[in-house]
Amino acid sequence: MIGAGPAGLGAAWQLCRQQKGDAIVLEKLGQLGGNTGSMEIAGIPVDFGSHRLHPACDTHILNDLRKLLGDDLLDRPRHGRIRLRGRWIHFPLKPIDLVMRLPWSFGFGVACDSLKKFFSSGHVQGAESFATVLHAGLGHTICEDFYFPYARKIWGEEPEALSAIQARRRVSAGSLGKMVRKVLSAVPGLKPPGAGRFYYLRKGFGQICDSIAQAAKDEGADIRLNASVNKIEVGRPHQIHVRKDKADVIIEADYVWSTIPLGILSKIVSPTPDETVRKAADSLQSRAMVLVYLVLEQSQFTPFDAHYFPEAHIKLTRLSEPKNYSARSEPSDCTVLCGEVPCRLGDEVWSATDDNLGDMMRDALDRSGLPVRCRVRQVVTRRLPHAYPIYLSGYENHFQTLDDWSSTLEHVLTFGRQGLFAHDNTHHALAMAYAAVDCLSSDGAFDKTRWASYREAFRSHVVED
Ligand SMILES: Cc1cc2nc3c(=O)[nH]c(=O)nc-3n(C[C@H](O)[C@H](O)[C@H](O)COP(=O)(O)OP(=O)(O)OC[C@H]3O[C@@H](n4cnc5c(N)ncnc54)[C@H](O)[C@@H]3O)c2cc1C
């Protein structure tokens, strides 16, 4: 397995547990979990941006996690806020809160958009894009005040340049009807199970992968950190070139299951793919992210778990307070805030110093009416090179080229969020891992037809926010 995020670790665990083979997991970083990992700052476990386990998780997987994590798997109410035209609206949306707090101009705009939609043919003119799909589904006001400015910040692209697929996969409330159903799902009596709640871990979200890794090790998996795969010679067996602790090692394996970005995989496989594949790899782009953590000398900053900032003049997309995710009260003399700043690899945000990023975060909080009034003890930053896939219009052709190429490689499988260039949540990455192992029989045969039907099912994954 290449990569020790939920996809790679989940697959190693299931493979060893079901005694279908031996697993070696190779992870280039010095820690487990990929983007779902955690670290400790000032005695508080913090995640790499706001992470929650969604109740939409497959029951079978959730039951496994319950057994693994016991009482450390917490069932928590969601308590976030979105900033809309200078007002704070509860997120997930609640009917009473909307009536009390929604700026009247916004409500009037949505009402007019609904009327227009009622009398329009619903036909979208011109080529479909993220912008046209959401405009047709949600109307001008919600798009211009929330989704479009948020999209510009998250993906760094104009909504018109983004694919319609991005709207369908990434926006779970993509029409006014769905939005109304979401709001109504907060009403007692109409609430479906799990609505407005999430699972979290006592020691931070990274506890999921830490526990899976331990369970995989207990079943015999060999997990190697600081082990960067830089070449794969495809053959029987495959020769995997690994840079580990400044030394080069070659590992032989019957199968390579990769969860690293598909474009990167195409660059480290030998024989080298043709130019069309190489060009497709260069055309698939990911958004990077800088995470800025402020250690504040106060017990709690706000009672909210997350704040969402669609407005363009506020650099952050989201602010989370990790202590609130697990209702942790200790340490009592400080709390940590985590700001998410999407960017491009190497741009001015990515290259900024910790001091500058700390100032930028304080400025963003000032602008949003949440000024930091206590002493900031420390600024810590963390960089994610592959935070979000960017679905530019036409990206699917490039993905298809790469996917077709990877499927020609015998005994090589690519999956996970990076491996399938999907927006997927952690529970989707775990579902892919379980599916991959399900397709492998104990004699080493891989059922490609079954995998194809799983791949079809993965297309229906909708990201939960
Ligand atoms: C800001 C943010 C917030 C999110 N919030 C949520 C949330 O609330 N809930 C949720 O369910 N999901 C959330 N997600 C999504 C979640 O993080 C992903 O679904 C999950 O990380 C996917 O797991 P994965 O194993 O497929 O990939 P990854 O976690 O990306 O793991 C891939 C691993 O491969 C390693 N790797 C790369 N190249 C090499 C190499 N050459 N050799 C060896 N190893 C290599 C990487 O270091 C990494 O550890 C969020 C993501 C982000 C960015």
The ligand as an SDF file (V2000), in Angstrom:
LIG
                    3D

 53 58  0  0  0  0  0  0  0  0999 V2000
   -9.2770   20.6990    4.9840 C   0  0  0  0  0  0  0  0  0  0  0  0
   -9.9370   19.3580    4.8470 C   0  0  0  0  0  0  0  0  0  0  0  0
  -11.0380   19.0480    5.6250 C   0  0  0  0  0  0  0  0  0  0  0  0
  -11.6520   17.8060    5.5110 C   0  0  0  0  0  0  0  0  0  0  0  0
  -12.7160   17.5200    6.3140 N   0  0  0  0  0  0  0  0  0  0  0  0
  -13.2530   16.2850    6.2970 C   0  0  0  0  0  0  0  0  0  0  0  0
  -14.2950   15.9360    7.1930 C   0  0  0  0  0  0  0  0  0  0  0  0
  -14.7600   16.7480    7.9950 O   0  0  0  0  0  0  0  0  0  0  0  0
  -14.7730   14.6630    7.1540 N   0  0  0  0  0  0  0  0  0  0  0  0
  -14.2890   13.7380    6.2870 C   0  0  0  0  0  0  0  0  0  0  0  0
  -14.7590   12.5980    6.3080 O   0  0  0  0  0  0  0  0  0  0  0  0
  -13.3060   14.0400    5.4100 N   0  0  0  0  0  0  0  0  0  0  0  0
  -12.7760   15.2900    5.4000 C   0  0  0  0  0  0  0  0  0  0  0  0
  -11.7610   15.6070    4.5350 N   0  0  0  0  0  0  0  0  0  0  0  0
  -11.3400   14.5970    3.5560 C   0  0  0  0  0  0  0  0  0  0  0  0
  -10.3480   13.5910    4.1340 C   0  0  0  0  0  0  0  0  0  0  0  0
   -9.2260   14.2550    4.6060 O   0  0  0  0  0  0  0  0  0  0  0  0
  -10.0120   12.5990    3.0150 C   0  0  0  0  0  0  0  0  0  0  0  0
  -11.1890   11.9420    2.6210 O   0  0  0  0  0  0  0  0  0  0  0  0
   -9.0020   11.5480    3.4180 C   0  0  0  0  0  0  0  0  0  0  0  0
   -7.8140   12.1120    3.8640 O   0  0  0  0  0  0  0  0  0  0  0  0
   -8.7280   10.6530    2.2090 C   0  0  0  0  0  0  0  0  0  0  0  0
   -7.8830    9.6220    2.6040 O   0  0  0  0  0  0  0  0  0  0  0  0
   -6.8780    8.9180    1.5880 P   0  0  0  0  0  0  0  0  0  0  0  0
   -6.2140    7.8340    2.3340 O   0  0  0  0  0  0  0  0  0  0  0  0
   -7.6030    8.5910    0.3480 O   0  0  0  0  0  0  0  0  0  0  0  0
   -5.8150   10.0630    1.1760 O   0  0  0  0  0  0  0  0  0  0  0  0
   -4.7830   10.9210    2.0480 P   0  0  0  0  0  0  0  0  0  0  0  0
   -5.3090   11.1740    3.4020 O   0  0  0  0  0  0  0  0  0  0  0  0
   -4.4560   12.1120    1.2090 O   0  0  0  0  0  0  0  0  0  0  0  0
   -3.5140    9.9750    2.1630 O   0  0  0  0  0  0  0  0  0  0  0  0
   -2.5820    9.7880    1.1210 C   0  0  0  0  0  0  0  0  0  0  0  0
   -1.2290    9.4920    1.7560 C   0  0  0  0  0  0  0  0  0  0  0  0
   -0.2730    9.1810    0.7280 O   0  0  0  0  0  0  0  0  0  0  0  0
    0.9900    9.6850    1.1530 C   0  0  0  0  0  0  0  0  0  0  0  0
    1.9030    9.7840    0.0080 N   0  0  0  0  0  0  0  0  0  0  0  0
    1.8580   10.6560   -1.0290 C   0  0  0  0  0  0  0  0  0  0  0  0
    2.8800   10.4280   -1.8850 N   0  0  0  0  0  0  0  0  0  0  0  0
    3.5870    9.3750   -1.3800 C   0  0  0  0  0  0  0  0  0  0  0  0
    4.7460    8.6540   -1.8170 C   0  0  0  0  0  0  0  0  0  0  0  0
    5.3880    8.9810   -2.9490 N   0  0  0  0  0  0  0  0  0  0  0  0
    5.1930    7.6350   -1.0650 N   0  0  0  0  0  0  0  0  0  0  0  0
    4.5470    7.2740    0.0900 C   0  0  0  0  0  0  0  0  0  0  0  0
    3.4420    7.9380    0.5380 N   0  0  0  0  0  0  0  0  0  0  0  0
    2.9710    8.9590   -0.1830 C   0  0  0  0  0  0  0  0  0  0  0  0
    0.6090   11.0430    1.7610 C   0  0  0  0  0  0  0  0  0  0  0  0
    1.6500   11.5620    2.5790 O   0  0  0  0  0  0  0  0  0  0  0  0
   -0.6630   10.6790    2.5260 C   0  0  0  0  0  0  0  0  0  0  0  0
   -0.3560   10.2940    3.8450 O   0  0  0  0  0  0  0  0  0  0  0  0
  -11.1490   16.8580    4.5780 C   0  0  0  0  0  0  0  0  0  0  0  0
  -10.0430   17.1730    3.7880 C   0  0  0  0  0  0  0  0  0  0  0  0
   -9.4410   18.4070    3.9130 C   0  0  0  0  0  0  0  0  0  0  0  0
   -8.2560   18.7390    3.0490 C   0  0  0  0  0  0  0  0  0  0  0  0
  1  2  1  0
  2  3  1  0
  2 52  2  0
  3  4  2  0
  4  5  1  0
  4 50  1  0
  5  6  2  0
  6  7  1  0
  6 13  1  0
  7  8  2  0
  7  9  1  0
  9 10  1  0
 10 11  2  0
 10 12  1  0
 12 13  2  0
 13 14  1  0
 14 15  1  0
 14 50  1  0
 15 16  1  0
 16 17  1  0
 16 18  1  0
 18 19  1  0
 18 20  1  0
 20 21  1  0
 20 22  1  0
 22 23  1  0
 23 24  1  0
 24 25  2  0
 24 26  1  0
 24 27  1  0
 27 28  1  0
 28 29  2  0
 28 30  1  0
 28 31  1  0
 31 32  1  0
 32 33  1  0
 33 34  1  0
 33 48  1  0
 34 35  1  0
 35 36  1  0
 35 46  1  0
 36 37  1  0
 36 45  1  0
 37 38  2  0
 38 39  1  0
 39 40  1  0
 39 45  2  0
 40 41  1  0
 40 42  2  0
 42 43  1  0
 43 44  2  0
 44 45  1  0
 46 47  1  0
 46 48  1  0
 48 49  1  0
 50 51  2  0
 51 52  1  0
 52 53  1  0
M  END
$$$$
